[in-house]
Amino acid sequence: MLHFGRGNLTKYHKAIRDKIPEIIEESGHSCNVKSLTDSEFLVELEKKLIEELEEYRERKSIEELVDIIEVIQRISELRGISIEDLEKLRKAKAEKRGIFEKNLFLIDTNQK
């Protein structure tokens, strides 16, 4: 979420989507941004992932889930894994360990 102070400087220091500077300027405000290296941006995206997860936990909004997916996709790309390869890995893990379709909740285990 963006916050604009009237005549006040609001600091963010966080990763943002590519069109956010345009949106800020179209709203009559100005902003300072800088481009990070891939490795620097990866660190910031990992922070962003936590931020987006917390926003989802608070709001339970599908829009926040979309933000999480977007961040995960870019993290994957920066780690050298294409979206297609990420999906292949997801499917392989689903085949091996299952998915979350049955709503199972582990209570405990006991050694036999």
N, CA and C atoms as a LAMMPS dump frame, in Angstrom:
ITEM: TIMESTEP
0
ITEM: NUMBER OF ATOMS
336
ITEM: BOX BOUNDS ff ff ff
-5.0000000000000000e+02 5.0000000000000000e+02
-5.0000000000000000e+02 5.0000000000000000e+02
-5.0000000000000000e+02 5.0000000000000000e+02
ITEM: ATOMS id mol type element x y z
1 1 1 N 0.851 -1.172 0
2 1 2 C 0 0 0
3 1 3 C 0.895 1.233 0
4 2 1 N 0.52 2.239 -0.722
5 2 2 C 1.279 3.481 -0.794
6 2 3 C 0.695 4.504 0.168
7 3 1 N 1.567 5.258 0.778
8 3 2 C 1.141 6.327 1.677
9 3 3 C 1.821 7.606 1.216
10 4 1 N 1.06 8.658 1.098
11 4 2 C 1.631 9.931 0.686
12 4 3 C 1.335 10.971 1.759
13 5 1 N 2.371 11.624 2.209
14 5 2 C 2.166 12.726 3.15
15 5 3 C 2.117 14.031 2.379
16 6 1 N 1.323 14.954 2.816
17 6 2 C 1.254 16.265 2.151
18 6 3 C 2.48 17.076 2.545
19 7 1 N 3.38 17.23 1.581
20 7 2 C 4.578 17.993 1.843
21 7 3 C 5.562 17.276 2.744
22 8 1 N 5.246 16.108 3.162
23 8 2 C 6.122 15.348 4.042
24 8 3 C 6.777 14.222 3.272
25 9 1 N 7.998 13.926 3.656
26 9 2 C 8.721 12.829 3.049
27 9 3 C 8.333 11.536 3.749
28 10 1 N 7.899 10.558 2.992
29 10 2 C 7.581 9.248 3.536
30 10 3 C 8.6 8.266 2.982
31 11 1 N 9.311 7.592 3.868
32 11 2 C 10.343 6.65 3.444
33 11 3 C 9.788 5.235 3.412
34 12 1 N 10.233 4.462 2.429
35 12 2 C 9.769 3.088 2.272
36 12 3 C 10.913 2.079 2.287
37 13 1 N 11.923 2.29 1.473
38 13 2 C 13.055 1.365 1.374
39 13 3 C 12.576 -0.066 1.17
40 14 1 N 11.859 -0.303 0.068
41 14 2 C 11.365 -1.645 -0.223
42 14 3 C 11.242 -1.852 -1.725
43 15 1 N 11.229 -3.115 -2.115
44 15 2 C 11.038 -3.488 -3.513
45 15 3 C 9.623 -3.116 -3.936
46 16 1 N 9.511 -2.629 -5.174
47 16 2 C 8.203 -2.242 -5.688
48 16 3 C 8.031 -2.788 -7.109
49 17 1 N 6.776 -2.833 -7.535
50 17 2 C 6.457 -3.219 -8.908
51 17 3 C 6.925 -2.126 -9.87
52 18 1 N 7.154 -2.507 -11.115
53 18 2 C 7.746 -1.611 -12.117
54 18 3 C 6.943 -0.335 -12.386
55 19 1 N 5.637 -0.395 -12.285
56 19 2 C 4.815 0.763 -12.642
57 19 3 C 4.494 1.681 -11.462
58 20 1 N 4.964 1.344 -10.274
59 20 2 C 4.656 2.158 -9.095
60 20 3 C 5.163 3.6 -9.226
61 21 1 N 6.38 3.84 -9.739
62 21 2 C 6.791 5.248 -9.887
63 21 3 C 5.841 6.059 -10.77
64 22 1 N 5.366 5.461 -11.865
65 22 2 C 4.398 6.149 -12.741
66 22 3 C 3.113 6.464 -11.981
67 23 1 N 2.644 5.498 -11.215
68 23 2 C 1.397 5.679 -10.458
69 23 3 C 1.556 6.798 -9.442
70 24 1 N 2.712 6.833 -8.776
71 24 2 C 2.977 7.895 -7.804
72 24 3 C 2.982 9.252 -8.491
73 25 1 N 3.673 9.352 -9.628
74 25 2 C 3.754 10.629 -10.336
75 25 3 C 2.405 11.06 -10.893
76 26 1 N 1.611 10.106 -11.383
77 26 2 C 0.278 10.432 -11.889
78 26 3 C -0.63 10.953 -10.781
79 27 1 N -0.323 10.598 -9.538
80 27 2 C -1.138 11.07 -8.419
81 27 3 C -0.697 12.452 -7.931
82 28 1 N 0.31 13.031 -8.631
83 28 2 C 0.758 14.366 -8.275
84 28 3 C 1.906 14.395 -7.277
85 29 1 N 2.481 13.278 -6.991
86 29 2 C 3.603 13.201 -6.07
87 29 3 C 4.877 12.875 -6.833
88 30 1 N 5.987 12.994 -6.167
89 30 2 C 7.254 12.588 -6.763
90 30 3 C 7.857 11.488 -5.899
91 31 1 N 8.821 10.782 -6.461
92 31 2 C 9.462 9.714 -5.705
93 31 3 C 10.89 9.539 -6.181
94 32 1 N 11.691 8.963 -5.355
95 32 2 C 13.057 8.598 -5.696
96 32 3 C 13.141 7.078 -5.69
97 33 1 N 13.66 6.522 -6.767
98 33 2 C 13.859 5.078 -6.857
99 33 3 C 15.264 4.826 -7.393
100 34 1 N 15.744 3.643 -7.186
101 34 2 C 17.005 3.247 -7.8
102 34 3 C 16.877 1.801 -8.245
103 35 1 N 17.645 1.458 -9.256
104 35 2 C 17.686 0.084 -9.742
105 35 3 C 18.757 -0.662 -8.964
106 36 1 N 18.409 -1.848 -8.522
107 36 2 C 19.342 -2.692 -7.788
108 36 3 C 19.894 -3.767 -8.702
109 37 1 N 21.021 -4.332 -8.325
110 37 2 C 21.528 -5.494 -9.036
111 37 3 C 20.593 -6.664 -8.739
112 38 1 N 20.706 -7.704 -9.529
113 38 2 C 19.87 -8.885 -9.28
114 38 3 C 20.07 -9.426 -7.872
115 39 1 N 21.305 -9.515 -7.416
116 39 2 C 21.552 -10.074 -6.083
117 39 3 C 21.013 -9.155 -4.987
118 40 1 N 21.132 -7.845 -5.165
119 40 2 C 20.565 -6.909 -4.198
120 40 3 C 19.044 -6.992 -4.195
121 41 1 N 18.457 -7.084 -5.388
122 41 2 C 16.999 -7.132 -5.494
123 41 3 C 16.447 -8.428 -4.919
124 42 1 N 17.179 -9.521 -5.074
125 42 2 C 16.754 -10.797 -4.51
126 42 3 C 16.601 -10.685 -2.993
127 43 1 N 17.547 -10.049 -2.342
128 43 2 C 17.465 -9.836 -0.892
129 43 3 C 16.207 -9.042 -0.546
130 44 1 N 15.946 -7.994 -1.309
131 44 2 C 14.775 -7.158 -1.053
132 44 3 C 13.47 -7.897 -1.354
133 45 1 N 13.476 -8.732 -2.393
134 45 2 C 12.266 -9.509 -2.713
135 45 3 C 11.964 -10.534 -1.624
136 46 1 N 12.991 -11.086 -1.022
137 46 2 C 12.753 -12.033 0.07
138 46 3 C 12.102 -11.319 1.26
139 47 1 N 12.483 -10.067 1.504
140 47 2 C 11.803 -9.258 2.523
141 47 3 C 10.364 -8.974 2.092
142 48 1 N 10.204 -8.669 0.798
143 48 2 C 8.877 -8.367 0.251
144 48 3 C 7.943 -9.566 0.386
145 49 1 N 8.473 -10.753 0.208
146 49 2 C 7.667 -11.965 0.346
147 49 3 C 7.079 -12.063 1.755
148 50 1 N 7.882 -11.776 2.748
149 50 2 C 7.391 -11.788 4.137
150 50 3 C 6.326 -10.717 4.33
151 51 1 N 6.573 -9.521 3.768
152 51 2 C 5.601 -8.421 3.86
153 51 3 C 4.265 -8.818 3.232
154 52 1 N 4.328 -9.396 2.037
155 52 2 C 3.097 -9.788 1.346
156 52 3 C 2.369 -10.904 2.093
157 53 1 N 3.113 -11.821 2.668
158 53 2 C 2.501 -12.895 3.452
159 53 3 C 1.781 -12.329 4.669
160 54 1 N 2.411 -11.385 5.346
161 54 2 C 1.772 -10.75 6.5
162 54 3 C 0.512 -9.998 6.081
163 55 1 N 0.57 -9.317 4.935
164 55 2 C -0.62 -8.613 4.45
165 55 3 C -1.737 -9.603 4.147
166 56 1 N -1.394 -10.75 3.576
167 56 2 C -2.415 -11.767 3.324
168 56 3 C -3.007 -12.274 4.641
169 57 1 N -2.141 -12.535 5.597
170 57 2 C -2.616 -13.046 6.891
171 57 3 C -3.579 -12.074 7.551
172 58 1 N -3.328 -10.778 7.403
173 58 2 C -4.196 -9.757 8
174 58 3 C -5.508 -9.606 7.252
175 59 1 N -5.448 -9.56 5.919
176 59 2 C -6.615 -9.2 5.108
177 59 3 C -7.346 -10.385 4.5
178 60 1 N -6.657 -11.509 4.331
179 60 2 C -7.22 -12.704 3.673
180 60 3 C -7.704 -12.376 2.258
181 61 1 N -6.995 -11.473 1.604
182 61 2 C -7.379 -10.981 0.291
183 61 3 C -6.73 -11.809 -0.82
184 62 1 N -7.512 -12.131 -1.841
185 62 2 C -6.983 -12.825 -3.012
186 62 3 C -5.929 -11.951 -3.693
187 63 1 N -6.11 -10.634 -3.662
188 63 2 C -5.118 -9.726 -4.244
189 63 3 C -3.745 -9.924 -3.597
190 64 1 N -3.732 -10.174 -2.308
191 64 2 C -2.45 -10.408 -1.621
192 64 3 C -1.833 -11.726 -2.077
193 65 1 N -2.66 -12.735 -2.344
194 65 2 C -2.137 -14.003 -2.881
195 65 3 C -1.491 -13.775 -4.245
196 66 1 N -2.105 -12.922 -5.05
197 66 2 C -1.539 -12.585 -6.362
198 66 3 C -0.173 -11.928 -6.179
199 67 1 N -0.064 -11.031 -5.209
200 67 2 C 1.217 -10.384 -4.935
201 67 3 C 2.272 -11.413 -4.518
202 68 1 N 1.881 -12.363 -3.692
203 68 2 C 2.806 -13.416 -3.253
204 68 3 C 3.294 -14.215 -4.454
205 69 1 N 2.386 -14.591 -5.333
206 69 2 C 2.759 -15.357 -6.529
207 69 3 C 3.727 -14.552 -7.391
208 70 1 N 3.443 -13.272 -7.579
209 70 2 C 4.302 -12.415 -8.395
210 70 3 C 5.721 -12.345 -7.822
211 71 1 N 5.808 -12.177 -6.515
212 71 2 C 7.113 -12.113 -5.857
213 71 3 C 7.841 -13.453 -5.986
214 72 1 N 7.121 -14.549 -5.777
215 72 2 C 7.736 -15.875 -5.899
216 72 3 C 8.256 -16.106 -7.315
217 73 1 N 7.493 -15.703 -8.303
218 73 2 C 7.935 -15.88 -9.684
219 73 3 C 9.227 -15.117 -9.952
220 74 1 N 9.324 -13.891 -9.465
221 74 2 C 10.546 -13.107 -9.71
222 74 3 C 11.727 -13.669 -8.925
223 75 1 N 11.495 -14.116 -7.702
224 75 2 C 12.565 -14.76 -6.93
225 75 3 C 13.08 -15.972 -7.688
226 76 1 N 12.163 -16.77 -8.209
227 76 2 C 12.534 -17.957 -8.976
228 76 3 C 13.41 -17.576 -10.166
229 77 1 N 12.983 -16.563 -10.915
230 77 2 C 13.757 -16.106 -12.078
231 77 3 C 15.15 -15.643 -11.667
232 78 1 N 15.234 -14.887 -10.569
233 78 2 C 16.531 -14.394 -10.114
234 78 3 C 17.431 -15.519 -9.616
235 79 1 N 16.834 -16.609 -9.22
236 79 2 C 17.606 -17.781 -8.789
237 79 3 C 17.908 -18.712 -9.967
238 80 1 N 17.518 -18.272 -11.18
239 80 2 C 17.85 -19.029 -12.381
240 80 3 C 16.885 -20.147 -12.715
241 81 1 N 15.702 -20.116 -12.138
242 81 2 C 14.688 -21.14 -12.397
243 81 3 C 13.521 -20.481 -13.125
244 82 1 N 13.222 -20.971 -14.323
245 82 2 C 12.102 -20.412 -15.08
246 82 3 C 10.782 -20.788 -14.407
247 83 1 N 9.748 -20.073 -14.75
248 83 2 C 8.419 -20.366 -14.223
249 83 3 C 8.011 -21.785 -14.619
250 84 1 N 8.365 -22.17 -15.842
251 84 2 C 8.039 -23.525 -16.314
252 84 3 C 8.766 -24.579 -15.482
253 85 1 N 10.039 -24.337 -15.187
254 85 2 C 10.795 -25.286 -14.364
255 85 3 C 10.281 -25.302 -12.925
256 86 1 N 9.892 -24.145 -12.423
257 86 2 C 9.304 -24.085 -11.086
258 86 3 C 8.036 -24.931 -11.03
259 87 1 N 7.221 -24.837 -12.071
260 87 2 C 5.989 -25.625 -12.129
261 87 3 C 6.305 -27.116 -12.227
262 88 1 N 7.335 -27.481 -12.988
263 88 2 C 7.75 -28.894 -13.065
264 88 3 C 8.18 -29.403 -11.696
265 89 1 N 8.933 -28.588 -10.97
266 89 2 C 9.355 -28.975 -9.624
267 89 3 C 8.156 -29.126 -8.694
268 90 1 N 7.204 -28.203 -8.823
269 90 2 C 5.992 -28.281 -8
270 90 3 C 5.244 -29.573 -8.262
271 91 1 N 5.098 -29.91 -9.559
272 91 2 C 4.377 -31.135 -9.924
273 91 3 C 5.107 -32.386 -9.44
274 92 1 N 6.43 -32.375 -9.552
275 92 2 C 7.212 -33.535 -9.088
276 92 3 C 7.061 -33.719 -7.584
277 93 1 N 7.091 -32.631 -6.853
278 93 2 C 6.919 -32.717 -5.405
279 93 3 C 5.507 -33.168 -5.054
280 94 1 N 4.524 -32.682 -5.799
281 94 2 C 3.14 -33.097 -5.583
282 94 3 C 2.99 -34.595 -5.831
283 95 1 N 3.654 -35.085 -6.861
284 95 2 C 3.598 -36.516 -7.179
285 95 3 C 4.223 -37.34 -6.054
286 96 1 N 5.327 -36.863 -5.532
287 96 2 C 6.063 -37.605 -4.507
288 96 3 C 5.435 -37.482 -3.124
289 97 1 N 5.001 -36.27 -2.758
290 97 2 C 4.554 -36.022 -1.384
291 97 3 C 3.086 -35.63 -1.262
292 98 1 N 2.418 -35.485 -2.408
293 98 2 C 1.016 -35.096 -2.39
294 98 3 C 0.863 -33.588 -2.392
295 99 1 N -0.399 -33.152 -2.334
296 99 2 C -0.706 -31.718 -2.295
297 99 3 C -1.466 -31.435 -0.996
298 100 1 N -2.183 -30.376 -0.935
299 100 2 C -2.917 -30.004 0.281
300 100 3 C -4.428 -30.092 0.073
301 101 1 N -4.86 -31.023 -0.764
302 101 2 C -6.258 -31.123 -1.156
303 101 3 C -7.16 -31.731 -0.076
304 102 1 N -6.63 -32.626 0.744
305 102 2 C -7.464 -33.357 1.712
306 102 3 C -7.597 -32.666 3.06
307 103 1 N -7.011 -31.491 3.195
308 103 2 C -7.108 -30.722 4.448
309 103 3 C -6.582 -31.495 5.66
310 104 1 N -5.524 -32.264 5.489
311 104 2 C -4.976 -33.071 6.572
312 104 3 C -4.191 -32.207 7.553
313 105 1 N -4.281 -32.569 8.839
314 105 2 C -3.621 -31.846 9.914
315 105 3 C -2.944 -32.861 10.807
316 106 1 N -1.612 -32.867 10.865
317 106 2 C -0.863 -33.842 11.651
318 106 3 C -0.903 -33.477 13.123
319 107 1 N -1.355 -34.407 13.94
320 107 2 C -1.419 -34.18 15.383
321 107 3 C -0.152 -34.687 16.057
322 108 1 N 0.218 -35.938 15.776
323 108 2 C 1.43 -36.466 16.363
324 108 3 C 1.848 -37.723 15.618
325 109 1 N 3.005 -38.247 15.975
326 109 2 C 3.486 -39.523 15.458
327 109 3 C 3.971 -40.358 16.623
328 110 1 N 4.083 -41.635 16.389
329 110 2 C 4.547 -42.548 17.427
330 110 3 C 5.446 -43.571 16.789
331 111 1 N 6.628 -43.794 17.368
332 111 2 C 7.559 -44.77 16.83
333 111 3 C 6.991 -46.163 17.035
334 112 1 N 7.043 -46.994 15.984
335 112 2 C 6.513 -48.372 16.066
336 112 3 C 7.52 -49.309 16.643
